[in-house]
């Protein structure tokens, strides 16, 4: 992934887990990276971890009209080599417990926010560049307690195919990475109980062929391959 000219990756949702691991991998390879997060604490921690070649700024997918430092961070670079749309929201709840509010929150972040962020940034991706969306194995498999999240991630998977088709004239590759269960605090952020999380993890491990939870570093390596090295793939789904 090395180059005499520093390459640029924009990571939407890069202050923890898969996003932070991907940012760390690219920074180590000499990339310059604007990274976004929502909360001040993780933003500061990610900036300290990634160092000066990364610029970690606040950006909220659910409030696209709010002022953002993202535009200023991106303006420092003439073009984007890789756009990684990794931000998302997961909420564990059975179908009977889903409310209109929780449904809208899940779709607002995972679909609406992701779509309009991608729409706005796609023009800045260089010709023959790359866009990677994080979806989930949940877009392919029915998982109890994940009905709305699964539907949202299936929508993102569909968006990947259409973005890929529309960007073929520019040779911009668009792919999805759909990890299974990853050791991540995403679920706990939504307020699921420890017991619910343990049960979810146990069921997830049973469904995983390798019989264990993936690490964020393992997924980051897939993102880096798909986004950087996999130069003859577009519209694909890796998971």
N, C-alpha and C positions, 0 to 999 in steps of 0.2 A: 504493500500500500504506500510505499515511500515515493517521493517525488521531489525534484529540485525546487519546484514551485509549490508552496503550501496549499493544500486543498482545503476546501471549506465544507463543513457539514453543519446543518441547522437541526438541532434535536428538540422537538416539542415534547416536553415531559422528560427531562433528563436529570432530575435531582436525586433520584434513588433507583435502585434495582436495575432493571434492564436498560433504562435510559442512561443512568450514570455509568454502568459497566461499559456500554457502547461508547460513551464519551471518553472514558478512560482509555479504552483500546485505541481510539482514533487519535487522541492527544499524544499517546505514546508513539504513534506512527508519524507524528509531525503535522497533524491537521490543526486548523484553526476552527474553533467551534463556538458559535452562539448556542446557548442552552437555555431552555425555559423551565420555570417551576412556578408554583402558585404561592407557596408559603415562605415567609422571610427566613425562618430558621434553616430549612433544607437548602434554600438558595445560597445562604452564606456558607453552609457546610460544603456544598458541592463546589463552590468557587474556591474554597481553601483546598479541597481535595484535587481539583483539576489543574489549578495553577493559572498562570497569566495567558496562556494561549487559548483559554476558554473564557467566554464572557457569559456569566449566568444572570439572566434577567427574569423579571416577573411577568407572567402572561397567564390570563385566565380564559380558557376555551369557552366558558359559559357566558362570558360578558364581552362579546366581540367589539362593542362600541367603547369600551373603557380605554383610557390612555395606556399605552404599553411601551416599554423600553425595547421591545423586540425589533421594531422598525429601525431604531437608531443603531442597534447592534449589527443588524444585517447590512445597513448602508455602508458600513466600513469595508465591505467586501463587494467586488464587482459582480460576482455571480456565485451560485451555490452548486457544488458538485453533488452533494447528497442531502436530501431532505428526509428526515426520519420522524414520522408522526407517531409518537409513542404514548402520548397522554391518554388517560382513560379513567373511567370510574366503574367500580364493580360493587354490587350490593347483593348480598346473599339473602333471598327471601322466597318462600314457596309461592306458587301462583295465587293462592287464596289470600295472601298477605300483601300483594302488590297494590299500591295506591296510585292514583293519577299523578301525584307529586313525585313518587319514587320512579315511576315510569318515565315521566318527562325529564327528570334529572339524569337518568341513565342515557336517554337518547340525546339530550342536549349536549352532554359531554362527548359521548362516544361516536355520535353520528353528526349532529349539526355542527358542533364546534370543530370537529376534525375536518369535515367537508369544507367549511368556509375558510379555515386556516390553510388547507391545501390549495383551495381555489386562489387565495390571495398570494401564496408564495410560489406557486407553480411557474409563473412567468419569470421568476428570478432564478430558477434552476437552469443551468447551462444546457445547451443542446448536447445530447449524448450523456447527460447526467442521469441521476437516479433518485427515485422516491420509494421509500419503504414505509408501509403502514403496519403497525402492530394490531393484529386481530386476536384470535384465540382458537384453540381447539374446540371451544364451546360453540363456534359457528358451524361445526360439522356434527357434533354429538349432543344428544339431549342429556343435560345434567340437571338433576333435581335442585331446585332453588335458584336456578340461573336462567329462567325463561326470558326475562327482559334483556339481560346482559347478552345472552346467546343471540337473540334477535338483533340487537344493536351491532354485535360483531359480525353477524352475517351480512348486515347492511354495509358495513365497512368492506367486507370481502367483495361485495358486488361493486362498490365504488372503485376498488382497485382495478377491476377488469375494465370498467369504463374509462377511467383515467388512462390506463395503459393503451386502450384503443385510440383515444383522442390524441395522445401524445406521440403516437408512432411517427408522424411526419417530422418531429423534432428528434427522433431517436432517444427520447427520454424513457428509461426503463422504469416501470412501476410494478412493484411486487408486494406481497404480504408475508409477514412472518407470524405464524399462528402457534405460539407455544402452548404446551399443556400446563400442568401445575408447576409454578415457579415459586421459589422461596422469596416472597415479597410481602411487604406490609399493606398492599393495596386493599385487601379484604378488611383488615383490622381498622383501617382508617374510616370505614363506613359504619363501624360500631357493632359488628357481629360479636357475639360472645365467644369466649375462649373455647367453650364446649362445642359450639357450632363450627368454629374454625378447625378444631381437632377432627371432628367428624367429616368435614369437607376434605381435609387433607388425607384422611384415611381412605375415603372413597376415591379420591383422585389418584392415589398411589396404586390402588387396585386396578384402575383403568389404564395405567401407564405400562407399556410393554417392558420397560427397563426396571419397573418396580421401585421407583424412587422419584423424589421431587428434583427438578432441574435447578441448577444455580443460574443466577442472572448472568454470570460470565459465560456460561455455555450458550445461552441465547444470544448474547452480544456477539459472539463469534459467528453465529448464523447471520445476524443482521449485517455484520461487516462483509461477509462473503457475498450475500445477496446484493447488498448495496454497492459494493466496490468491485469485487472480483468476478461476480457472475454476469459478465458482459453480454451474454446471449440469451438472457431470460427476461421476459416481461409478461405481466398478467398472471404470474405464478403465485402459488401459495405454499410456503415452506413451514412445516411444522411436524 
